[in-house]
Amino acid sequence: MIDVIMQQLVAGLSVGSVLLLVAIGLSLTFGQMGVINMAHGEFIMIGAYTTFTIQQILGSAGLSLLISIPAAFLVGGVLGIVLEQVLIRHLYNRPLDTLLATFGVGLILQQVARDIFGAPAVDVRAPEWMRGNSELFGTTIPTSRVFILVLALCAVVALGAFMTKTPQGRRIRAVVLNRDLAETNGVNTRATDRLTFFIGSGLAAVAGVAVTQIGATGPTIGQNFIVDAFLVVAAGGIGKIKGAVIAAFVLGVLQAFIEYSTGASIAKFLILVIIVAFLQFRPQGLFQVRTRSLV
C-alpha cells in the first residue's frame, strides 16, 4: 500500500511539475497584461519538437537532452516575442479578443507542425541514465519522473531569483503592481512586456522538453496540459508564482490519486469540480496580487 501511495505521489508531482512550468508563464502574462494566451500550449509542442530535432541532429540522447533545455527556452522565448509583437500587443486588456486570436494561432501552429514533422507522433529517446529506476523511501520510482521534478524546481528557483534579485525582474513586478506608476518612474513597459512574454513562452517550451520523457510528441501535445494550467493559474492567484507552485503540485497529486481510483476522464472532471468549488469560497485564488491602483 505504501509503495502504491509513493508511486502515485511521485507521478502526481511529475505532472504537477509540467503544469507548473506551463502555468507560471500564463500567470505572469495574464497578471501583467490581461492576456489569455490559448496558444500557450503550442509552445509546449515547440519545446518538444525542438528536443526531437536536436536529438535527430546530434544522435546522442543524453547530450541532446541537456542541450535541448536552454535551446527550447530560447526558441520558445523568441517565438513568444514574435507573437507578442505581431498580434498580442494590439489586444492588451481585451481578454476575450486575445482568447479568440491566440486560439486561431494555436491551430495554425499545430498545422505547421503537421506539415513539418507529419501527423503521427514521434518519440524522443531517453538517455541511458534516465531509463532505470531510483529508490526513494524504499519505493522504486522511474528516474525520468525525478528528472522532471528537479527540472521544474530549478526553473522555479531561477525565476524567483530573477524576479527578486535583478533590475529586470523588479521592473516586471512594478508593472504588475501599477503599470501607469511604473511608466511615470521611467520603466519601459513595452520592453518589460516583451521580456515577460519571452520568459513565459520559454518556460512552456522547457515543459515540452520534460513532456518528451513521459510520452510521445505530436502536434496536439500541448492541448493535454493547457486547460489544467489555466486551472492552476485560477486556483493559485493571478500573477502569483508562489500560488502557482502550490496549486500545480496539489492538482497534480490529486489528479494522480483520483485517476488511480477511477479513470483519466473522471479524474479531470472531479478536479474541475473541486477547483470551481474552491473558487466559490476564494475567487481571488490562494494568493492575491496587492496593487497600488486606485481603480
C-alpha positions, -999 to +999 in steps of 0.1 A: +000+000+000+028+024+009+045+016-024+014+025-044+010+057-025+046+067-031+043+058-068+012+079-072+027+107-052+057+109-075+036+106-106+014+135-094+045+156-086+059+150-121+026+160-137+024+190-113+060+199-124+049+202-160+018+221-151+039+245-130+063+253-159+033+260-181+012+279-156+040+303-145+041+318-179+004+321-181+002+336-147+028+363-155+013+373-188-022+374-176-014+392-144+007+418-161-010+423-195-045+408-191-037+384-220-054+349-222-030+331-244-047+300-258-016+293-280+005+288-249+000+250-252+016+251-286+048+264-270+049+231-251+048+214-286+075+237-298+098+227-269+091+190-275+098+192-313+130+212-305+141+183-283+133+158-311+151+179-337+183+183-317+183+146-309+180+138-347+209+161-354+233+150-325+222+114-322+233+112-285+202+111-263+220+123-232+238+152-247+208+163-268+185+164-238+208+186-219+213+209-248+176+209-255+167+226-222+184+260-229+177+256-267+140+251-262+138+281-238+154+303-264+133+290-293+101+293-273+110+327-260+119+342-294+087+328-309+068+343-279+083+377-286+072+373-323+037+365-312+036+394-288+049+419-314+028+408-343-005+402-325-008+404-287+004+440-283-026+452-302-050+434-279-038+443-244-066+444-218-090+428-242-090+392-228-118+378-250-101+391-281-068+376-271-085+343-263-100+340-298-070+353-316-045+331-299-068+301-302-065+306-340-028+310-337-026+277-319-045+259-347-021+274-372+010+262-352-005+227-350-009+226-387+026+239-393+039+211-370+020+185-391+034+199-423+070+198-410+071+166-388+040+147-401+008+138-383+020+107-364+036+112-330+073+109-327+094+095-299+123+111-282+148+085-268+155+088-231+192+088-221+207+057-206+209+073-172+172+081-172+159+047-183+163+030-149+146+035-116+156+052-084+149+043-048+131+068-026+119+058+009+121+022-001+099+027-032+110+022-068+105+054-089+112+060-126+143+082-129+125+102-156+099+114-130+127+125-107+144+144-135+112+163-144+106+173-107+142+185-104+140+205-137+108+222-125+122+231-091+154+245-107+133+266-131+112+280-102+143+288-081+159+305-111+128+325-119+124+335-082+159+347-081+155+366-114+123+383-101+138+394-068+175+400-075+177+416-109+165+450-122+145+434-150+126+412-125+119+442-103+105+460-133+082+432-141+069+432-105+065+470-107+044+468-139+022+441-123+016+464-093+008+495-113+016+500-150+009+537-151+030+544-120+059+523-133+058+543-166+060+576-147+091+563-129+109+556-162+101+519-167+098+509-203+066+489-200+067+477-237+102+462-232+090+447-199+060+431-217+083+416-243+106+402-216+077+387-197+064+370-229+099+357-236+102+342-202+067+327-201+069+312-236+104+299-229+093+281-197+064+265-216+089+252-241+110+238-213+079+220-201+078+205-236+113+191-230+100+174-199+069+160-216+091+142-242+103+119-213+068+108-203+051+103-237+052+107-275+054+141-292+026+152-315+011+184-329-016+185-302+006+176-272+001+210-256-037+206-255-033+179-229-020+205-204-033+239-213-067+236-196-052+222-164-026+250-165-054+276-166-069+259-136-036+262-118-035+300-125-070+305-113-065+285-081-031+299-073-039+335-079-033+356-110+003+367-112+015+349-081+044+325-086+040+311-050+003+303-056+011+286-090+037+264-073+013+252-046-017+248-069+003+229-096+016+203-072-017+199-053-036+195-086-010+171-100-011+149-069-049+150-066-052+140-103-028+111-099-046+096-069-081+102-083-071+088-117-057+057-100-090+050-083-113+060-112-100+069-146-085+098-166-117+113-177-135+111-144-103+125-126-103+156-149-140+161-142-136+158-105-106+182-105-126+208-123-155+204-098-130+208-069-115+240-085-149+255-092-160+248-056-128+263-042-132+295-063-167+300-049-152+305-015-120+322-026-125+338-060-091+355-059-073+322-056-048+312-029-030+345-031-040+379-044-018+405-060-018+436-039-017+466-063-013+503-058-040+510-083-069+532-072-094+515-096 
